Amino acid sequence: MKKNKKPRNDNNEDKQSTSLFFALFINFLKPSAYSKKIEDIDIKSLKEQGIKMIICDLDNTLVPHFTKFPTKVAIEFVKEAQEADIDFLILSNNSKKRVSFFADKLNVQHFIANAKKPFPWAMKKAIKDFGYDISEVVMIGDLIITDILAANILRIESILVYPLVDSNIALNSISKWLEKEVFAKLSKDNLLLQEEDLIKERLTDKYDIL
């Protein structure tokens, strides 16, 4: 007599594999810290933590994407960084015309347009050109799947800020869904560490970015 075989539980195994993959993927997209606004980021504390270079996104991070000229908040934020002797680089996927004009009005000498984030090549070259170690650099941006992902690929610290306006305009439908889902998951699991915790201790001493 043949023994009855136990039914395979392929569906549960597939679900577990999918859940594990998504968890690993979420961890790969996790920012070092989260701040609602750039003006809430403590430049002095970043300086004390050994940060010598800020790489910052432009649209919906410094100003809304439709804003042609720097706002008072953006001007004061960059000025504070410069006064702290921290190099400031604007890294944007937008056109050279847009980025160069804005950088000039903001009195920022260093900028990269058409950066093609999340590919990290432009960011990596900039860090190398400045001669800094990755531990001395922080990336600030409003998009997880471009700004934060690029930073995590290079294993540099990052601060995610809440977009000033709907930052999904330039994203396709899949990217919009992914951005929303990842942010929701990070929020639900309390993985968005507030920026003030960056003041207390270097995040890489407490958490693995990757």
Stockholm file with secondary structure:
# STOCKHOLM 1.0

chainA/1-210         MKKNKKPRNDNNEDKQSTSLFFALFINFLKPSAYSKKIEDIDIKSLKEQGIKMIICDLDNTLVPHFTKFPTKVAIEFVKEAQEADIDFLILSNNSKKRVSFFADKLNVQHFIANAKKPFPWAMKKAIKDFGYDISEVVMIGDLIITDILAANILRIESILVYPLVDSNIALNSISKWLEKEVFAKLSKDNLLLQEEDLIKERLTDKYDIL
#=GR chainA/1-210 SS CCCCCCCCCHHHHHHHHHHHHHHHHHHHTCCSEEESSGGGSCHHHHHHTTCCEEEECCBTTTBCTTCCSCCHHHHHHHHHHHHTTCEEEEECSSCHHHHHHHHHHTTCCEEESSCCTTSCHHHHHHHHHHTCCGGGEEEEESCIIIIIHHHHHHTCEEEEECCSSCTTTTSCHHHHHHHHHHHHHHHHTTCCCBTHHHHHSCGGGTCCCC
#=GC SS_cons         CCCCCCCCCHHHHHHHHHHHHHHHHHHHTCCSEEESSGGGSCHHHHHHTTCCEEEECCBTTTBCTTCCSCCHHHHHHHHHHHHTTCEEEEECSSCHHHHHHHHHHTTCCEEESSCCTTSCHHHHHHHHHHTCCGGGEEEEESCIIIIIHHHHHHTCEEEEECCSSCTTTTSCHHHHHHHHHHHHHHHHTTCCCBTHHHHHSCGGGTCCCC
//
